[in-house]
Amino acid sequence: MLRLCGFIAAFILVSLTTFEACADRRVALVIGNSDYRDIPALKNPAKDAEDVSATLRLAGFEVFVAKNLTKLQFEDQFRDYLAAVDGADLAVVYYSGHGFQIGGENFLIPVDASLKKAADIEVQAVKLNDVLEQLRSKSKIQVIILDACRNNPFPRNNYWLRDQLVTAGNTGLAQVRSSLNTLIAFATEPGAIAYDGSGDLSPFSSAFSRRALAPNQEIRTVMSAVRRDVVQATNGMQVPWENSSLIDDVVLMRRSNRPSLPPVLEKVVLSGVGPVDLGLPEPVDVDGGAVSVSIERPPAMGRLMLDGKDVTVGEPIAGKDLPRLQMDVPKGAATQDEVDMLAYATHDDWGGGSQGILVFRVKSGDGAAGQQIMASLEAEQKQQVLERGIHITGAAEAIEKRKLDVPVGVGPVALNLDFPTDDPAVSLKLSSYPATGTLSLPDRTLSPQSSLLAGEVDHLRYEPQIGGAAPVEVGFEIRADSNSSKPATMKLSPTVDACDTAAGEPLDLQGVVPGLLPNEIGAGAVAACETAVKTYPDVARFRYELGRALLAAGNVAEARTAIEDAAKKGHVRAVFELGYLNATGTGTAIDRTQANALYKAAADKGDPYGMTSWGRALFNGYGVNRDTAKGLDLLLKAAAMGHTYAMNDLAAIFTEGRNGVPADPARAVAFLQAGVQRQDMYSMNLLGRNYLGGQGIDKDPKEAQALFQKATDLGQPYAPGSLARMYRDGIGVRQDPAEAQRLFELATTRGDPSSAYDRAALEMAKGDKADQAVAVRFLAFAVALDLRKEIPDAKKGLAQFGTEPKKAALDALRQELKSKTSPSGSLDTQLVTAARKVWEEANPRRDLF
């Protein structure tokens, strides 16, 4: 137990310190739902999403943007977002669309929601508190912004909320209690409605997009300005409101970088030859703002000129005009080499600035010596222009048409462009930002308005967006001054590592792929994941996936080590998996207490597998004091994340009525239908049984048959038996004993003890034509596979057969074995042992089904 406590403490410590290791990561999810199918459409949300996402991109956020999401699409998009936001400094969710409250719980409404039945709210809507809890477990600061307080558009007025039917509110959203370092902003006050407005954007979204771009403004100041704008725009009918527990300042549009200038430059200037170009480089503001220049200390020996006019101290000059600045030193001002100086300052739009100095060496332009110096300077200037042109051309060639593969889910990846110059006068302005993902330098995230200096380009990085597979383009304008520039575009293609493809797991909130079930992991997964672990030793996900691959290959001891390493590095699903290993006794003695502690640790970090297993343990009292309410709540949370195992558990609870929760077959059917939507083969088999028996839904044998067949095709172990009984009994299909026999045998090979028992019974039903050895064989399988002791008649039936058919069946089983079994014990014991061994050799993986 001490080892367990130490392990969980280490896991929690890693989870807490992740924020520091991934400082200054800001990730936003922006959703706009307009095109509702069964309720009135909304005019603005989809446009709101476009506008707000553009705003947050300008502020340097990684932005996930989605419009018109169904419930399944929301689950997929939210999981990708959670994987990206894991360990982030700031997580933002902006939602515009329908939303309403039930019993103080706020729900966001996907576009395919109908909410016709009491149970529909649990499988068709998104509970705001579930979103908040997930963000709290993954990010340091959370900001939720909701433009969703419209009238309840659904005719039904009561829905299931945990274990009670609760009446829905007619208008607005309920106040939300925020945890530490959370801000929740509403388009209007609790219980009131928000308006779409008369323009393309809602009054709230329009005000937010405008005010959020104010540089270096704390978010509470921003929201106060938004409130003033909305009140004015709606004549006081809509008053935005927020609930904040922030202890850290949150600034959306950060602007702290100074315009970049070379600190000291030198120039030779001739007297008496008229205005001379100073060749000062254009100042670059890396955040993309306008830059002005003022002369702080003019030269003593001449006058400054711009386009033929004198420039005075303090007079503002546009940054783009600085390269045209000239100096006129009168004849006779320098009889010998003299030194003069010009000091100037740059200023950006948000108060940043920097200083520049130009040191002059003034020489006389008189006579042959002056002419020689002039010729030398002109040649030098021409050479500089030529070299700068070469630099710009080479820089464009280094970028133009580059095609780079960039791995997903390993953090920012250096692009290694091998830029050919570090000339301080050369800069790159982003002309097109990638449609998804984030460009960054080690010290800052770039936005669509950013610029880079030549010396920074070799440090440029790109982090693809999780879930994004399409190539993106990045466009640059490479320039040295306003008169010389070249465009360049490169293509970046997100790539998924072979380990993720071979051994990624479904619903892994730190994963990057839809994932595979254990029985879908192939033989090459171990090698692929070993390579990934070696290449990316700090990415805990690859260590976990290596553990999954090793388990699939039967290397349990090595698998456990890899999974433990992943858990210690902060991979939450690995913590759940260690619990599962302890619960099933895989590679260790069964330890339900340790399993539950690990399940709870994973559940507390938002893992749907952990929530399901810990919720199941609490609801049923498996190795822990029963807590039905908390267990049910965890199962509902896991189901809301799209976990079909939880849906099937809930269906069983509501079908039968358990532990004080009343039976409600219609509610059970709602969860099974949700599981079928997610292509869960177990849900298909269970829902088929409901259609066959008319539980919670009208009887429909044809629909049952279709579901059983699809589940069978997907490899579900019990569905072939369900289909076999239809053919055996002629229910909804033509009676076909041969087909029933085939299907019972298929189910037996997949580990279904009931089908093995029914196959034995089907054999004996042949009367004089029955092959008793065949019947004995399947009864032995029924007993061997019945680990829960749910078919006591199988053991009794086996005992009734004589010695001859038992010996024949035993000989046949032993011929199928690759290794010998012990001849000790009764014939029945030897039969069951041999049958179990045959099945295990055919299905070597502990988690095949």
Summary of the structure (lengths in Angstrom):
residues: 849
radius of gyration: 35.3
end to end distance: 30.7
largest distance: 131.4
contacts: 3000
relative contact order: 0.06
helix: 44%
strand: 19%
